[in-house]
Amino acid sequence: MSGQRMLNELAAHYQIAPATLSNWNRQFQERAAEIFRQGPSDSERQVGDIDPLYMIDVVDDYIHIYNTLRPHASLGELTPNAVCQQQSTVRAA
């Protein structure tokens, strides 16, 4: 299953545009450490009509799919989690 297809399915599930989900994911990845260290500012507590906690929940689902379900061509059609497990097994041996 392609990454774009999974992105579209997740966006449909939450009834948001795929581009919005990609944007939220990018913003979260860029600012995650800062957000968790400082917490949201007053202006960030509510982005338009969208609750930031809802955005985090959606991005969390996306990250889970990206790392555990979506095969990556650059990883030999494995998921990032599968590659990590293989590397852990090799190191332990």
N, C-alpha and C positions, 0 to 999 in steps of 0.2 A: 504494500500500500504506500503510495507516495506521501511525502510530507505535506504537500499542498492539499491532497484529499483529506488527510487527517485534520489539518487546519480548518478546512471548510466544514467538516463534520462537527468539530468542536464549536466553531462559530455558530453553526446552525443550532446546536444544542442550547447554547446560551442566548441565541437570537441577537447576535451582534455581527457586524461586518468582519470578514476575515482580515481586512487591512487594519481594523481597529485592534483586533487581537494581536496581530503581529507588532503593532505599535506599542501596545501595553507590554508585551514581552520584551521588546527592545528597551523600553524605558525602565522596566523592572531590572533587567540585567545590568543596565548602566548605573542604576542608583540603589540597588538592593542593600549594599553595605551601609550606605548613608541613611537610608530609610530606617533600617533596623537599629542603627546606632542612635539616631537623633529622634526618630518618630516623625510623623508628618507635621508640616506647618499648618497653621489655621487655614490658609488658602488651599492646601492640598487635602485637607480632610474631606472635602466634597468637591469633586471635579464635575462641574455641570450638574447633571442629575444622576451621576453614577457614583456609587459608594466605592471609595478606594479599596475597602476590604473585599468587595465583590470582584474588583479588578484583580486583586492578589489571588483570590480563589480560582478565577478563570486562568490566570497565568500559571498557577501551580498545576492545574490539570494539564495545561499545554506542555509544561516542562516534564511532567510524568510521562505523557505520551511520547514526547520527543526522545526521552532517555530510555524508556523501557519497551515501547511498542513499535516505533518507527525505525525500520532499517535504513542505514546510511550507506550510500554508494562508496563514500570515501573510507568506510570501515569494512569493506568487503561484504556489504549487505547485512551487517550485524548492527545491533543496537549499541549505544555507548555503554550501557550496563553489561551487556554480554562481553564486550571487549575488556572492561574492567575485571570481570570475573575471570576471563582467560588469563589476564596479566597477573592476577592474584594467585592463580593456580600455578603458573610458571614460576613465580617468585618463591612460593612455598615449597616447591619441589627441590 
